Amino acid sequence: MKKWIRYVILSAGAVAVCFLYAHIDKVHNVYDITTDNSSYVSANIMGDSFVSQSFRCTEDCIDGISLQLLLSGEAKEGELQYRLLDESGQELHHGVYPIEQIKSERINKIMFDKTVESTRDNVYKISLKAEGLGEGASLGIYYDPVGKKTGNLEVNGKKTEGTLVLRWITHRFDAETFIVTLGIIVYFVAFFKILYRLFS
């Protein structure tokens, strides 16, 4: 096989690998990430309690969300229920996340079982509540009461000052990841080629 053909095949393979690798879960913060997390407050979402947060989507679709949750007590049963609503209040998607999978005081990533399409420049609301927790268990969700406010936060239907510690997720091709990954491959190929010439 001619050397140039081998180079073309290897180059095409490298580009294909970078292209596949660059399809990532692109995360967008709704809350102010500059706020010290020691300022966060937890809102209860047990029983009849619920929390909702509005946000504007800047992508073509939404594939999931992530939240910082606080789980207290021995909770091995129950679920976190979530609903995604449009600006008019119409439900676009709903689902549940098992309590046993929640990592307390950490960001929990919840991917939807289907993609919500045609979302760019529209305002949405995510509504959250807990159901079926065992005796002595409680579930809370953190919000930032002091940082830059984004959207509207409601606790039990009442407007509350602050922003939920919420991120929305879009799974898509990311050009920056593609370029960086391809650049790393080119760098290592060039580096080892120089080494080979020096010591051959």
Helices and strands as residue ranges (DSSP letters): H 3-21, E 23-29, G 37-39, E 41-44, E 51-56, E 61-72, E 79-86, E 91-98, G 99-101, E 106-117, E 123-131, E 138-144, E 153-155, E 158-160, E 163-164, E 166-173, H 175-199
